[in-house]
Amino acid sequence: MPVLKLDDTKEAQVELGLGPLHTVYDDKGYAYTSMFLDSAVARWTLGGPYADKHPEEPWTLVQKLPVHYNIGHIAAAEGDTASPDGSTW
């Protein structure tokens, strides 16, 4: 297995905050990252092949929602798949 340099494989870097832990995705072009040290959830737009959802501001922090506990892993319906389920019921 070849070892690849981070700079050769990185498409973008979004400054979210302290202690990023886990990221899930929705079907609207957003990613949600739990921030363990900041006790928050960061919502940011995707770029690259997903930029058609938000072409004006790809790879941008949209919102940071504080939580009142040390957050761990987060989950979204089918968030780890190629076609996440963004519908609510």
PyMOL Python script that loads the backbone (N, CA, C, O; Angstrom):
from pymol import cmd

cmd.read_pdbstr("""\
ATOM      1  N   MET A   1       0.841  -1.155   0.000  1.00  0.00           N
ATOM      2  CA  MET A   1       0.000   0.000   0.000  1.00  0.00           C
ATOM      3  C   MET A   1       0.902   1.239   0.000  1.00  0.00           C
ATOM      4  O   MET A   1       1.738   1.386   0.892  1.00  0.00           O
ATOM      5  N   PRO A   2       0.748   2.130  -0.981  1.00  0.00           N
ATOM      6  CA  PRO A   2       1.584   3.329  -1.038  1.00  0.00           C
ATOM      7  C   PRO A   2       1.191   4.337   0.045  1.00  0.00           C
ATOM      8  O   PRO A   2       0.027   4.420   0.438  1.00  0.00           O
ATOM      9  N   VAL A   3       2.164   5.088   0.514  1.00  0.00           N
ATOM     10  CA  VAL A   3       1.920   6.156   1.484  1.00  0.00           C
ATOM     11  C   VAL A   3       1.876   7.466   0.709  1.00  0.00           C
ATOM     12  O   VAL A   3       2.836   7.826   0.028  1.00  0.00           O
ATOM     13  N   LEU A   4       0.758   8.176   0.818  1.00  0.00           N
ATOM     14  CA  LEU A   4       0.572   9.428   0.091  1.00  0.00           C
ATOM     15  C   LEU A   4       0.791  10.610   1.018  1.00  0.00           C
ATOM     16  O   LEU A   4       0.428  10.558   2.193  1.00  0.00           O
ATOM     17  N   LYS A   5       1.383  11.675   0.491  1.00  0.00           N
ATOM     18  CA  LYS A   5       1.580  12.888   1.271  1.00  0.00           C
ATOM     19  C   LYS A   5       0.246  13.602   1.425  1.00  0.00           C
ATOM     20  O   LYS A   5      -0.545  13.661   0.484  1.00  0.00           O
ATOM     21  N   LEU A   6      -0.005  14.148   2.617  1.00  0.00           N
ATOM     22  CA  LEU A   6      -1.255  14.840   2.894  1.00  0.00           C
ATOM     23  C   LEU A   6      -1.484  15.992   1.916  1.00  0.00           C
ATOM     24  O   LEU A   6      -2.589  16.141   1.394  1.00  0.00           O
ATOM     25  N   ASP A   7      -0.470  16.800   1.662  1.00  0.00           N
ATOM     26  CA  ASP A   7      -0.631  17.949   0.772  1.00  0.00           C
ATOM     27  C   ASP A   7      -0.966  17.545  -0.659  1.00  0.00           C
ATOM     28  O   ASP A   7      -1.568  18.329  -1.393  1.00  0.00           O
ATOM     29  N   ASP A   8      -0.585  16.336  -1.067  1.00  0.00           N
ATOM     30  CA  ASP A   8      -0.890  15.868  -2.420  1.00  0.00           C
ATOM     31  C   ASP A   8      -2.332  15.382  -2.552  1.00  0.00           C
ATOM     32  O   ASP A   8      -2.853  15.292  -3.664  1.00  0.00           O
ATOM     33  N   THR A   9      -2.975  15.071  -1.442  1.00  0.00           N
ATOM     34  CA  THR A   9      -4.321  14.512  -1.485  1.00  0.00           C
ATOM     35  C   THR A   9      -5.386  15.466  -0.946  1.00  0.00           C
ATOM     36  O   THR A   9      -6.577  15.222  -1.136  1.00  0.00           O
ATOM     37  N   LYS A  10      -4.986  16.530  -0.288  1.00  0.00           N
ATOM     38  CA  LYS A  10      -5.936  17.459   0.336  1.00  0.00           C
ATOM     39  C   LYS A  10      -6.514  18.414  -0.699  1.00  0.00           C
ATOM     40  O   LYS A  10      -5.771  19.095  -1.406  1.00  0.00           O
ATOM     41  N   GLU A  11      -7.836  18.464  -0.786  1.00  0.00           N
ATOM     42  CA  GLU A  11      -8.486  19.394  -1.718  1.00  0.00           C
ATOM     43  C   GLU A  11      -8.746  20.741  -1.061  1.00  0.00           C
ATOM     44  O   GLU A  11      -8.658  21.775  -1.724  1.00  0.00           O
ATOM     45  N   ALA A  12      -9.064  20.748   0.228  1.00  0.00           N
ATOM     46  CA  ALA A  12      -9.348  21.989   0.941  1.00  0.00           C
ATOM     47  C   ALA A  12      -9.184  21.748   2.437  1.00  0.00           C
ATOM     48  O   ALA A  12      -9.106  20.607   2.893  1.00  0.00           O
ATOM     49  N   GLN A  13      -9.133  22.839   3.190  1.00  0.00           N
ATOM     50  CA  GLN A  13      -9.079  22.756   4.643  1.00  0.00           C
ATOM     51  C   GLN A  13      -9.980  23.842   5.204  1.00  0.00           C
ATOM     52  O   GLN A  13      -9.779  25.023   4.922  1.00  0.00           O
ATOM     53  N   VAL A  14     -10.964  23.455   5.990  1.00  0.00           N
ATOM     54  CA  VAL A  14     -11.904  24.404   6.584  1.00  0.00           C
ATOM     55  C   VAL A  14     -11.577  24.519   8.062  1.00  0.00           C
ATOM     56  O   VAL A  14     -11.557  23.515   8.775  1.00  0.00           O
ATOM     57  N   GLU A  15     -11.320  25.740   8.530  1.00  0.00           N
ATOM     58  CA  GLU A  15     -11.037  25.972   9.946  1.00  0.00           C
ATOM     59  C   GLU A  15     -12.360  25.947  10.709  1.00  0.00           C
ATOM     60  O   GLU A  15     -13.169  26.866  10.586  1.00  0.00           O
ATOM     61  N   LEU A  16     -12.578  24.897  11.494  1.00  0.00           N
ATOM     62  CA  LEU A  16     -13.843  24.720  12.189  1.00  0.00           C
ATOM     63  C   LEU A  16     -13.768  25.058  13.661  1.00  0.00           C
ATOM     64  O   LEU A  16     -14.718  25.607  14.218  1.00  0.00           O
ATOM     65  N   GLY A  17     -12.668  24.744  14.295  1.00  0.00           N
ATOM     66  CA  GLY A  17     -12.541  24.954  15.727  1.00  0.00           C
ATOM     67  C   GLY A  17     -11.643  23.893  16.334  1.00  0.00           C
ATOM     68  O   GLY A  17     -10.845  23.261  15.641  1.00  0.00           O
ATOM     69  N   LEU A  18     -11.784  23.705  17.645  1.00  0.00           N
ATOM     70  CA  LEU A  18     -10.897  22.806  18.371  1.00  0.00           C
ATOM     71  C   LEU A  18     -11.493  21.420  18.559  1.00  0.00           C
ATOM     72  O   LEU A  18     -12.662  21.279  18.917  1.00  0.00           O
ATOM     73  N   GLY A  19     -10.697  20.421  18.320  1.00  0.00           N
ATOM     74  CA  GLY A  19     -11.075  19.050  18.594  1.00  0.00           C
ATOM     75  C   GLY A  19     -12.054  18.428  17.622  1.00  0.00           C
ATOM     76  O   GLY A  19     -13.005  17.783  18.064  1.00  0.00           O
ATOM     77  N   PRO A  20     -11.868  18.590  16.291  1.00  0.00           N
ATOM     78  CA  PRO A  20     -12.790  17.915  15.378  1.00  0.00           C
ATOM     79  C   PRO A  20     -12.707  16.410  15.590  1.00  0.00           C
ATOM     80  O   PRO A  20     -11.616  15.847  15.681  1.00  0.00           O
ATOM     81  N   LEU A  21     -13.871  15.761  15.668  1.00  0.00           N
ATOM     82  CA  LEU A  21     -13.891  14.353  16.015  1.00  0.00           C
ATOM     83  C   LEU A  21     -14.517  13.486  14.931  1.00  0.00           C
ATOM     84  O   LEU A  21     -13.912  12.507  14.495  1.00  0.00           O
ATOM     85  N   HIS A  22     -15.729  13.839  14.491  1.00  0.00           N
ATOM     86  CA  HIS A  22     -16.452  12.977  13.571  1.00  0.00           C
ATOM     87  C   HIS A  22     -17.262  13.841  12.619  1.00  0.00           C
ATOM     88  O   HIS A  22     -17.830  14.851  13.034  1.00  0.00           O
ATOM     89  N   THR A  23     -17.325  13.458  11.345  1.00  0.00           N
ATOM     90  CA  THR A  23     -18.054  14.226  10.339  1.00  0.00           C
ATOM     91  C   THR A  23     -19.086  13.337   9.653  1.00  0.00           C
ATOM     92  O   THR A  23     -18.796  12.197   9.290  1.00  0.00           O
ATOM     93  N   VAL A  24     -20.297  13.872   9.479  1.00  0.00           N
ATOM     94  CA  VAL A  24     -21.353  13.217   8.710  1.00  0.00           C
ATOM     95  C   VAL A  24     -21.845  14.212   7.662  1.00  0.00           C
ATOM     96  O   VAL A  24     -21.579  15.410   7.752  1.00  0.00           O
ATOM     97  N   TYR A  25     -22.571  13.692   6.660  1.00  0.00           N
ATOM     98  CA  TYR A  25     -22.980  14.498   5.516  1.00  0.00           C
ATOM     99  C   TYR A  25     -24.477  14.373   5.287  1.00  0.00           C
ATOM    100  O   TYR A  25     -25.087  13.364   5.638  1.00  0.00           O
ATOM    101  N   ASP A  26     -25.069  15.422   4.687  1.00  0.00           N
ATOM    102  CA  ASP A  26     -26.471  15.330   4.279  1.00  0.00           C
ATOM    103  C   ASP A  26     -26.554  15.377   2.758  1.00  0.00           C
ATOM    104  O   ASP A  26     -25.531  15.415   2.074  1.00  0.00           O
ATOM    105  N   ASP A  27     -27.770  15.373   2.236  1.00  0.00           N
ATOM    106  CA  ASP A  27     -27.945  15.376   0.782  1.00  0.00           C
ATOM    107  C   ASP A  27     -28.083  16.785   0.206  1.00  0.00           C
ATOM    108  O   ASP A  27     -28.438  16.938  -0.963  1.00  0.00           O
ATOM    109  N   LYS A  28     -27.810  17.801   0.999  1.00  0.00           N
ATOM    110  CA  LYS A  28     -27.947  19.182   0.566  1.00  0.00           C
ATOM    111  C   LYS A  28     -26.600  19.882   0.396  1.00  0.00           C
ATOM    112  O   LYS A  28     -26.555  21.100   0.225  1.00  0.00           O
ATOM    113  N   GLY A  29     -25.505  19.125   0.443  1.00  0.00           N
ATOM    114  CA  GLY A  29     -24.181  19.705   0.252  1.00  0.00           C
ATOM    115  C   GLY A  29     -23.531  20.246   1.506  1.00  0.00           C
ATOM    116  O   GLY A  29     -22.619  21.069   1.423  1.00  0.00           O
ATOM    117  N   TYR A  30     -23.985  19.800   2.673  1.00  0.00           N
ATOM    118  CA  TYR A  30     -23.408  20.233   3.941  1.00  0.00           C
ATOM    119  C   TYR A  30     -22.732  19.061   4.655  1.00  0.00           C
ATOM    120  O   TYR A  30     -23.100  17.901   4.468  1.00  0.00           O
ATOM    121  N   ALA A  31     -21.746  19.390   5.468  1.00  0.00           N
ATOM    122  CA  ALA A  31     -21.111  18.434   6.365  1.00  0.00           C
ATOM    123  C   ALA A  31     -21.279  18.955   7.786  1.00  0.00           C
ATOM    124  O   ALA A  31     -21.332  20.165   8.007  1.00  0.00           O
ATOM    125  N   TYR A  32     -21.362  18.045   8.742  1.00  0.00           N
ATOM    126  CA  TYR A  32     -21.526  18.381  10.151  1.00  0.00           C
ATOM    127  C   TYR A  32     -20.413  17.681  10.922  1.00  0.00           C
ATOM    128  O   TYR A  32     -20.286  16.458  10.866  1.00  0.00           O
ATOM    129  N   THR A  33     -19.610  18.454  11.637  1.00  0.00           N
ATOM    130  CA  THR A  33     -18.471  17.909  12.371  1.00  0.00           C
ATOM    131  C   THR A  33     -18.646  18.169  13.854  1.00  0.00           C
ATOM    132  O   THR A  33     -18.887  19.305  14.262  1.00  0.00           O
ATOM    133  N   SER A  34     -18.527  17.123  14.668  1.00  0.00           N
ATOM    134  CA  SER A  34     -18.572  17.308  16.121  1.00  0.00           C
ATOM    135  C   SER A  34     -17.217  17.833  16.574  1.00  0.00           C
ATOM    136  O   SER A  34     -16.169  17.332  16.166  1.00  0.00           O
ATOM    137  N   MET A  35     -17.261  18.859  17.432  1.00  0.00           N
ATOM    138  CA  MET A  35     -16.049  19.509  17.938  1.00  0.00           C
ATOM    139  C   MET A  35     -15.953  19.210  19.439  1.00  0.00           C
ATOM    140  O   MET A  35     -16.645  19.828  20.248  1.00  0.00           O
ATOM    141  N   PHE A  36     -15.086  18.253  19.800  1.00  0.00           N
ATOM    142  CA  PHE A  36     -15.021  17.772  21.180  1.00  0.00           C
ATOM    143  C   PHE A  36     -14.551  18.858  22.145  1.00  0.00           C
ATOM    144  O   PHE A  36     -15.187  19.063  23.178  1.00  0.00           O
ATOM    145  N   LEU A  37     -13.472  19.550  21.843  1.00  0.00           N
ATOM    146  CA  LEU A  37     -12.932  20.553  22.773  1.00  0.00           C
ATOM    147  C   LEU A  37     -13.778  21.824  22.808  1.00  0.00           C
ATOM    148  O   LEU A  37     -13.894  22.451  23.861  1.00  0.00           O
ATOM    149  N   ASP A  38     -14.362  22.211  21.692  1.00  0.00           N
ATOM    150  CA  ASP A  38     -15.225  23.394  21.648  1.00  0.00           C
ATOM    151  C   ASP A  38     -16.636  23.105  22.145  1.00  0.00           C
ATOM    152  O   ASP A  38     -17.408  24.041  22.353  1.00  0.00           O
ATOM    153  N   SER A  39     -16.995  21.841  22.342  1.00  0.00           N
ATOM    154  CA  SER A  39     -18.357  21.434  22.703  1.00  0.00           C
ATOM    155  C   SER A  39     -19.366  22.086  21.753  1.00  0.00           C
ATOM    156  O   SER A  39     -20.252  22.833  22.168  1.00  0.00           O
ATOM    157  N   ALA A  40     -19.199  21.774  20.465  1.00  0.00           N
ATOM    158  CA  ALA A  40     -20.056  22.369  19.441  1.00  0.00           C
ATOM    159  C   ALA A  40     -20.160  21.424  18.247  1.00  0.00           C
ATOM    160  O   ALA A  40     -19.407  20.458  18.122  1.00  0.00           O
ATOM    161  N   VAL A  41     -21.126  21.736  17.368  1.00  0.00           N
ATOM    162  CA  VAL A  41     -21.250  21.059  16.087  1.00  0.00           C
ATOM    163  C   VAL A  41     -21.068  22.125  15.015  1.00  0.00           C
ATOM    164  O   VAL A  41     -21.768  23.138  15.021  1.00  0.00           O
ATOM    165  N   ALA A  42     -20.140  21.904  14.103  1.00  0.00           N
ATOM    166  CA  ALA A  42     -19.872  22.842  13.019  1.00  0.00           C
ATOM    167  C   ALA A  42     -20.550  22.354  11.750  1.00  0.00           C
ATOM    168  O   ALA A  42     -20.445  21.180  11.396  1.00  0.00           O
ATOM    169  N   ARG A  43     -21.248  23.258  11.065  1.00  0.00           N
ATOM    170  CA  ARG A  43     -21.882  22.939   9.771  1.00  0.00           C
ATOM    171  C   ARG A  43     -21.134  23.711   8.696  1.00  0.00           C
ATOM    172  O   ARG A  43     -20.944  24.921   8.813  1.00  0.00           O
ATOM    173  N   TRP A  44     -20.713  23.011   7.652  1.00  0.00           N
ATOM    174  CA  TRP A  44     -19.936  23.660   6.595  1.00  0.00           C
ATOM    175  C   TRP A  44     -20.321  23.123   5.233  1.00  0.00           C
ATOM    176  O   TRP A  44     -20.811  22.001   5.103  1.00  0.00           O
ATOM    177  N   THR A  45     -20.086  23.963   4.197  1.00  0.00           N
ATOM    178  CA  THR A  45     -20.447  23.587   2.834  1.00  0.00           C
ATOM    179  C   THR A  45     -19.331  22.778   2.213  1.00  0.00           C
ATOM    180  O   THR A  45     -18.156  22.960   2.531  1.00  0.00           O
ATOM    181  N   LEU A  46     -19.715  21.882   1.321  1.00  0.00           N
ATOM    182  CA  LEU A  46     -18.755  21.064   0.597  1.00  0.00           C
ATOM    183  C   LEU A  46     -18.374  21.743  -0.712  1.00  0.00           C
ATOM    184  O   LEU A  46     -19.153  22.521  -1.263  1.00  0.00           O
ATOM    185  N   GLY A  47     -17.197  21.455  -1.200  1.00  0.00           N
ATOM    186  CA  GLY A  47     -16.740  21.973  -2.484  1.00  0.00           C
ATOM    187  C   GLY A  47     -16.494  20.824  -3.437  1.00  0.00           C
ATOM    188  O   GLY A  47     -17.109  19.765  -3.304  1.00  0.00           O
ATOM    189  N   GLY A  48     -15.609  21.016  -4.391  1.00  0.00           N
ATOM    190  CA  GLY A  48     -15.272  19.962  -5.334  1.00  0.00           C
ATOM    191  C   GLY A  48     -16.481  19.507  -6.119  1.00  0.00           C
ATOM    192  O   GLY A  48     -17.220  20.345  -6.634  1.00  0.00           O
ATOM    193  N   PRO A  49     -16.714  18.195  -6.230  1.00  0.00           N
ATOM    194  CA  PRO A  49     -17.847  17.700  -7.009  1.00  0.00           C
ATOM    195  C   PRO A  49     -19.204  18.033  -6.386  1.00  0.00           C
ATOM    196  O   PRO A  49     -20.233  17.892  -7.046  1.00  0.00           O
ATOM    197  N   TYR A  50     -19.220  18.471  -5.127  1.00  0.00           N
ATOM    198  CA  TYR A  50     -20.469  18.807  -4.448  1.00  0.00           C
ATOM    199  C   TYR A  50     -20.741  20.310  -4.456  1.00  0.00           C
ATOM    200  O   TYR A  50     -21.737  20.750  -3.882  1.00  0.00           O
ATOM    201  N   ALA A  51     -19.890  21.099  -5.085  1.00  0.00           N
ATOM    202  CA  ALA A  51     -20.009  22.551  -5.073  1.00  0.00           C
ATOM    203  C   ALA A  51     -21.237  23.040  -5.821  1.00  0.00           C
ATOM    204  O   ALA A  51     -21.624  24.197  -5.650  1.00  0.00           O
ATOM    205  N   ASP A  52     -21.872  22.202  -6.651  1.00  0.00           N
ATOM    206  CA  ASP A  52     -23.067  22.638  -7.373  1.00  0.00           C
ATOM    207  C   ASP A  52     -24.220  22.960  -6.418  1.00  0.00           C
ATOM    208  O   ASP A  52     -25.144  23.684  -6.788  1.00  0.00           O
ATOM    209  N   LYS A  53     -24.172  22.429  -5.198  1.00  0.00           N
ATOM    210  CA  LYS A  53     -25.205  22.745  -4.209  1.00  0.00           C
ATOM    211  C   LYS A  53     -24.995  24.144  -3.633  1.00  0.00           C
ATOM    212  O   LYS A  53     -25.963  24.832  -3.310  1.00  0.00           O
ATOM    213  N   HIS A  54     -23.733  24.570  -3.503  1.00  0.00           N
ATOM    214  CA  HIS A  54     -23.383  25.889  -2.953  1.00  0.00           C
ATOM    215  C   HIS A  54     -22.198  26.458  -3.729  1.00  0.00           C
ATOM    216  O   HIS A  54     -21.123  26.632  -3.153  1.00  0.00           O
ATOM    217  N   PRO A  55     -22.363  26.755  -5.026  1.00  0.00           N
ATOM    218  CA  PRO A  55     -21.209  27.180  -5.824  1.00  0.00           C
ATOM    219  C   PRO A  55     -20.652  28.533  -5.409  1.00  0.00           C
ATOM    220  O   PRO A  55     -19.498  28.842  -5.706  1.00  0.00           O
ATOM    221  N   GLU A  56     -21.458  29.347  -4.722  1.00  0.00           N
ATOM    222  CA  GLU A  56     -20.985  30.678  -4.354  1.00  0.00           C
ATOM    223  C   GLU A  56     -19.961  30.653  -3.226  1.00  0.00           C
ATOM    224  O   GLU A  56     -19.095  31.526  -3.167  1.00  0.00           O
ATOM    225  N   GLU A  57     -20.041  29.675  -2.333  1.00  0.00           N
ATOM    226  CA  GLU A  57     -19.123  29.610  -1.199  1.00  0.00           C
ATOM    227  C   GLU A  57     -18.746  28.170  -0.866  1.00  0.00           C
ATOM    228  O   GLU A  57     -19.169  27.663   0.173  1.00  0.00           O
ATOM    229  N   PRO A  58     -17.972  27.496  -1.704  1.00  0.00           N
ATOM    230  CA  PRO A  58     -17.585  26.128  -1.358  1.00  0.00           C
ATOM    231  C   PRO A  58     -16.568  26.114  -0.217  1.00  0.00           C
ATOM    232  O   PRO A  58     -15.802  27.063  -0.045  1.00  0.00           O
ATOM    233  N   TRP A  59     -16.568  25.041   0.551  1.00  0.00           N
ATOM    234  CA  TRP A  59     -15.639  24.828   1.661  1.00  0.00           C
ATOM    235  C   TRP A  59     -15.679  25.995   2.652  1.00  0.00           C
ATOM    236  O   TRP A  59     -14.644  26.585   2.961  1.00  0.00           O
ATOM    237  N   THR A  60     -16.874  26.325   3.150  1.00  0.00           N
ATOM    238  CA  THR A  60     -17.043  27.467   4.045  1.00  0.00           C
ATOM    239  C   THR A  60     -17.790  27.040   5.309  1.00  0.00           C
ATOM    240  O   THR A  60     -18.776  26.306   5.239  1.00  0.00           O
ATOM    241  N   LEU A  61     -17.310  27.507   6.467  1.00  0.00           N
ATOM    242  CA  LEU A  61     -18.021  27.302   7.725  1.00  0.00           C
ATOM    243  C   LEU A  61     -19.309  28.116   7.686  1.00  0.00           C
ATOM    244  O   LEU A  61     -19.267  29.327   7.466  1.00  0.00           O
ATOM    245  N   VAL A  62     -20.448  27.470   7.896  1.00  0.00           N
ATOM    246  CA  VAL A  62     -21.747  28.129   7.825  1.00  0.00           C
ATOM    247  C   VAL A  62     -22.256  28.476   9.220  1.00  0.00           C
ATOM    248  O   VAL A  62     -22.747  29.582   9.447  1.00  0.00           O
ATOM    249  N   GLN A  63     -22.141  27.541  10.148  1.00  0.00           N
ATOM    250  CA  GLN A  63     -22.701  27.720  11.480  1.00  0.00           C
ATOM    251  C   GLN A  63     -21.939  26.871  12.475  1.00  0.00           C
ATOM    252  O   GLN A  63     -21.445  25.793  12.142  1.00  0.00           O
ATOM    253  N   LYS A  64     -21.848  27.364  13.696  1.00  0.00           N
ATOM    254  CA  LYS A  64     -21.264  26.593  14.787  1.00  0.00           C
ATOM    255  C   LYS A  64     -22.249  26.618  15.942  1.00  0.00           C
ATOM    256  O   LYS A  64     -22.478  27.664  16.549  1.00  0.00           O
ATOM    257  N   LEU A  65     -22.830  25.465  16.245  1.00  0.00           N
ATOM    258  CA  LEU A  65     -23.868  25.352  17.256  1.00  0.00           C
ATOM    259  C   LEU A  65     -23.263  24.829  18.558  1.00  0.00           C
ATOM    260  O   LEU A  65     -22.798  23.690  18.597  1.00  0.00           O
ATOM    261  N   PRO A  66     -23.256  25.636  19.628  1.00  0.00           N
ATOM    262  CA  PRO A  66     -22.706  25.152  20.898  1.00  0.00           C
ATOM    263  C   PRO A  66     -23.632  24.121  21.548  1.00  0.00           C
ATOM    264  O   PRO A  66     -24.855  24.212  21.441  1.00  0.00           O
ATOM    265  N   VAL A  67     -23.036  23.156  22.212  1.00  0.00           N
ATOM    266  CA  VAL A  67     -23.780  22.163  22.981  1.00  0.00           C
ATOM    267  C   VAL A  67     -23.269  22.227  24.417  1.00  0.00           C
ATOM    268  O   VAL A  67     -22.161  22.706  24.656  1.00  0.00           O
ATOM    269  N   HIS A  68     -24.051  21.756  25.361  1.00  0.00           N
ATOM    270  CA  HIS A  68     -23.703  21.895  26.777  1.00  0.00           C
ATOM    271  C   HIS A  68     -23.116  20.623  27.371  1.00  0.00           C
ATOM    272  O   HIS A  68     -23.355  20.295  28.533  1.00  0.00           O
ATOM    273  N   TYR A  69     -22.348  19.918  26.560  1.00  0.00           N
ATOM    274  CA  TYR A  69     -21.675  18.707  27.015  1.00  0.00           C
ATOM    275  C   TYR A  69     -20.516  18.450  26.057  1.00  0.00           C
ATOM    276  O   TYR A  69     -20.451  19.052  24.985  1.00  0.00           O
ATOM    277  N   ASN A  70     -19.620  17.575  26.431  1.00  0.00           N
ATOM    278  CA  ASN A  70     -18.529  17.205  25.525  1.00  0.00           C
ATOM    279  C   ASN A  70     -19.072  16.210  24.514  1.00  0.00           C
ATOM    280  O   ASN A  70     -19.286  15.039  24.825  1.00  0.00           O
ATOM    281  N   ILE A  71     -19.286  16.687  23.322  1.00  0.00           N
ATOM    282  CA  ILE A  71     -19.883  15.883  22.265  1.00  0.00           C
ATOM    283  C   ILE A  71     -18.889  14.831  21.782  1.00  0.00           C
ATOM    284  O   ILE A  71     -17.677  15.048  21.797  1.00  0.00           O
ATOM    285  N   GLY A  72     -19.410  13.717  21.367  1.00  0.00           N
ATOM    286  CA  GLY A  72     -18.580  12.656  20.811  1.00  0.00           C
ATOM    287  C   GLY A  72     -18.908  12.457  19.347  1.00  0.00           C
ATOM    288  O   GLY A  72     -19.008  13.421  18.589  1.00  0.00           O
ATOM    289  N   HIS A  73     -19.072  11.222  18.955  1.00  0.00           N
ATOM    290  CA  HIS A  73     -19.416  10.912  17.566  1.00  0.00           C
ATOM    291  C   HIS A  73     -20.864  11.307  17.295  1.00  0.00           C
ATOM    292  O   HIS A  73     -21.719  11.229  18.177  1.00  0.00           O
ATOM    293  N   ILE A  74     -21.122  11.730  16.066  1.00  0.00           N
ATOM    294  CA  ILE A  74     -22.481  12.062  15.663  1.00  0.00           C
ATOM    295  C   ILE A  74     -22.878  11.161  14.502  1.00  0.00           C
ATOM    296  O   ILE A  74     -22.025  10.546  13.862  1.00  0.00           O
ATOM    297  N   ALA A  75     -24.174  11.089  14.236  1.00  0.00           N
ATOM    298  CA  ALA A  75     -24.652  10.233  13.155  1.00  0.00           C
ATOM    299  C   ALA A  75     -25.809  10.920  12.440  1.00  0.00           C
ATOM    300  O   ALA A  75     -26.568  11.674  13.048  1.00  0.00           O
ATOM    301  N   ALA A  76     -25.934  10.655  11.159  1.00  0.00           N
ATOM    302  CA  ALA A  76     -27.062  11.114  10.347  1.00  0.00           C
ATOM    303  C   ALA A  76     -27.558   9.923   9.540  1.00  0.00           C
ATOM    304  O   ALA A  76     -26.796   9.000   9.251  1.00  0.00           O
ATOM    305  N   ALA A  77     -28.818   9.943   9.182  1.00  0.00           N
ATOM    306  CA  ALA A  77     -29.383   8.834   8.417  1.00  0.00           C
ATOM    307  C   ALA A  77     -28.605   8.641   7.121  1.00  0.00           C
ATOM    308  O   ALA A  77     -28.591   9.524   6.264  1.00  0.00           O
ATOM    309  N   GLU A  78     -27.970   7.509   6.981  1.00  0.00           N
ATOM    310  CA  GLU A  78     -27.160   7.160   5.815  1.00  0.00           C
ATOM    311  C   GLU A  78     -26.044   8.176   5.558  1.00  0.00           C
ATOM    312  O   GLU A  78     -25.614   8.342   4.417  1.00  0.00           O
ATOM    313  N   GLY A  79     -25.574   8.852   6.603  1.00  0.00           N
ATOM    314  CA  GLY A  79     -24.555   9.889   6.460  1.00  0.00           C
ATOM    315  C   GLY A  79     -23.200   9.387   6.006  1.00  0.00           C
ATOM    316  O   GLY A  79     -22.371  10.174   5.548  1.00  0.00           O
ATOM    317  N   ASP A  80     -22.960   8.096   6.125  1.00  0.00           N
ATOM    318  CA  ASP A  80     -21.683   7.527   5.698  1.00  0.00           C
ATOM    319  C   ASP A  80     -21.786   6.842   4.340  1.00  0.00           C
ATOM    320  O   ASP A  80     -20.921   6.042   3.985  1.00  0.00           O
ATOM    321  N   THR A  81     -22.833   7.147   3.579  1.00  0.00           N
ATOM    322  CA  THR A  81     -23.017   6.528   2.274  1.00  0.00           C
ATOM    323  C   THR A  81     -22.844   7.559   1.164  1.00  0.00           C
ATOM    324  O   THR A  81     -22.717   8.751   1.441  1.00  0.00           O
ATOM    325  N   ALA A  82     -22.839   7.115  -0.072  1.00  0.00           N
ATOM    326  CA  ALA A  82     -22.703   8.022  -1.214  1.00  0.00           C
ATOM    327  C   ALA A  82     -23.963   8.844  -1.440  1.00  0.00           C
ATOM    328  O   ALA A  82     -23.904   9.896  -2.076  1.00  0.00           O
ATOM    329  N   SER A  83     -25.104   8.382  -0.930  1.00  0.00           N
ATOM    330  CA  SER A  83     -26.360   9.133  -1.087  1.00  0.00           C
ATOM    331  C   SER A  83     -27.076   9.212   0.260  1.00  0.00           C
ATOM    332  O   SER A  83     -27.986   8.426   0.523  1.00  0.00           O
ATOM    333  N   PRO A  84     -26.668  10.164   1.124  1.00  0.00           N
ATOM    334  CA  PRO A  84     -27.284  10.283   2.448  1.00  0.00           C
ATOM    335  C   PRO A  84     -28.756  10.637   2.346  1.00  0.00           C
ATOM    336  O   PRO A  84     -29.189  11.270   1.383  1.00  0.00           O
ATOM    337  N   ASP A  85     -29.518  10.225   3.341  1.00  0.00           N
ATOM    338  CA  ASP A  85     -30.945  10.481   3.395  1.00  0.00           C
ATOM    339  C   ASP A  85     -31.176  11.758   4.180  1.00  0.00           C
ATOM    340  O   ASP A  85     -31.062  11.757   5.406  1.00  0.00           O
ATOM    341  N   GLY A  86     -31.497  12.841   3.503  1.00  0.00           N
ATOM    342  CA  GLY A  86     -31.704  14.111   4.164  1.00  0.00           C
ATOM    343  C   GLY A  86     -33.145  14.398   4.506  1.00  0.00           C
ATOM    344  O   GLY A  86     -33.447  15.477   5.016  1.00  0.00           O
ATOM    345  N   SER A  87     -34.044  13.470   4.241  1.00  0.00           N
ATOM    346  CA  SER A  87     -35.462  13.723   4.509  1.00  0.00           C
ATOM    347  C   SER A  87     -35.772  13.537   5.991  1.00  0.00           C
ATOM    348  O   SER A  87     -35.122  12.753   6.683  1.00  0.00           O
ATOM    349  N   THR A  88     -36.760  14.261   6.455  1.00  0.00           N
ATOM    350  CA  THR A  88     -37.217  14.126   7.843  1.00  0.00           C
ATOM    351  C   THR A  88     -38.639  13.597   7.828  1.00  0.00           C
ATOM    352  O   THR A  88     -39.326  13.707   6.813  1.00  0.00           O
ATOM    353  N   TRP A  89     -39.089  13.028   8.929  1.00  0.00           N
ATOM    354  CA  TRP A  89     -40.454  12.545   8.999  1.00  0.00           C
ATOM    355  C   TRP A  89     -41.192  13.099  10.137  1.00  0.00           C
ATOM    356  O   TRP A  89     -42.366  12.780  10.326  1.00  0.00           O
TER     357      TRP A  89
END
""", "prot")
cmd.dss("prot")
cmd.show_as("cartoon", "prot")
cmd.util.cbc("prot")
cmd.orient("prot")
